[in-house]
Amino acid sequence: MRWAVVAALAVLLALPAVLSSYAITIFILIFFYGFLGQAWNIVGGYAGQLSLGHAAFVGVGGYTAAMLSIEKGLTPWAGMFVGALLAALLGAIIGYLGFRFGLRGFYFVLLTVAFAEVCRIAVSNIDAVGGPLGLYITFTGDPRQFQFQDGRPYYYIALALMLAATATAWAIERRRFGVYLAAIREDEAAAEALGVNAFKYKMLAMVVSSFLTGLGGTFYAFYLFSLQPNTLFGIPLSVEIIIRPIVGGAGTLLGPILGSFILTPLGELSRLYLGQGGLPGAHLIAYGVLLVAVVLFLPEGAYPRLRRLLARRGGR
Amino acid sequence: MSLLVARGLSKRFGGLLAVAELDLTVDPGEMLGLIGPNGAGKTTVFNLFSGFLTPDAGDVDFRGRSIVGLSPHAICRLGLARTFQIVRPFPRMTVLENVRVGALVLHPRVPEALDRARDVVERVGLGARQDVAAGALTLAERKRLELARALATEPALLLLDEVMAGLNPTEIETIIQLIRGIHASGVSILLIEHNMRAVMALSQRIVVLSFGERIAEGVPAEIANHPKVIEAYLGEEYVRAAPA
């Protein structure tokens, strides 16, 4: 297992040397969505608290770094942490309301969606942050401004983000924190009876998850050079965030990454061939079909199944 | 000094007074039985003691301090553990992983908690099943798992809610021996049980509840012949018909 990880890392580090710029773009998206999925996985997968509003943290992180850069000249390398802290604060507020008042299941989902939508509508109506048109970042190509002439630096930054989130999830998983999150997900009352402070650990998971997701906002903004309320705070982005860990295996360490390696190329290629081939929206149908297939045939996600298959083969 | 003292404890659900001004004490090292017909309020008493419900009136002291208003996790950490009548295993965790959750209370590092959990799993006789997912256990095994998890928190007082319900006579005999062993190791036990033979055999003292009120208290032999108890279980006619 250890050697497989080292080999995979070596391949991913060497890959940009041989890839076309389009392939690099696909990999950047795989890593970036894998990163967002892993960040979500901490609260949505391990703790089982289904947030469908994680776009709000991307939006808060991205807008904060962009505004600080445009208005105050602060480098996004620092701004991304300010943005992540504000995203974590928003996560703490949402978590407090949801967990203190015992909102579970659909009610928690609705709370998170509502917060993200309120943020989206608020940002759309505040002209100081660009209103409905959003913000545009002037391209300078200056690495100190989180801007690069070609895709390779973004490739390595996105990879580093994905690895950092995965290392965080790994550290949580093997500690008491992770055991307690799993217990809360399985049966919160039983966990409480066994000394688990469910409120505290759900809050911690939410704060860590929203902080990481907020970091991603800066990457999003400075990779695309533009921020629109509908794309950064919208429900479609929240769906993109949760769909990969669910397909790959929520609450597993490699599920979000596997999910992103399956779904991101599928989304991009079907958008390219079906969308531009005169079938706009067809990639969404492909998404939908795959999601239905996963729910029907792999309710735990792809990764647990893959692990069992490998274990069986290894056993022979 | 008593381990647990409840004074004037009351709980109302709408129009139903589930527990009415209950006084109850558990002494250190004691095995106390709590019996009563269905709906007498026994499980409500457990929920009040373990923090899952807050009383409308009255007080509960555990180890000399009031625990009213504390959350279940805080009460567990003070040394008062409970099992659930309807078992609540973490179904996708293995037996060992289930017990590990409880062991983390006093052993916050995961490897040590796992070692501790292994001992407890062995002790309740689930050693051969430790790597099986809890969802795949039989009812008798789940009852033992429920017991093992609570035991892993290393409580001073253990509240057992019908750990024998649904078991066959052989399984009941096993679990009686298990509870005796736990008690002998120094854990005080408060036991809700419908199996009269078991509760009479295990308890040093028995408290009888009916409609939320304490109607009798005494050693098992007294309780078995107490007219109010027979009346509560079998009806007034039975008491009049019985030979004096």
Interface residues (C-beta under 8 A of the other chain):
Chain A: R174 R175 R176 V179 Y180 A182 A183 E186 D187 A189 A190 A191 E192 A193 L194 G195 V196 N197 A198
Chain B: S50 F52 S71 P72 H73 A74 C76 R77 A81 R82 F84 R88 P89 F90 P91 R92 M93 E97 R100 V101 G102 L104 V105 P108 R109 V110 A113 R149 A150 A152 T153
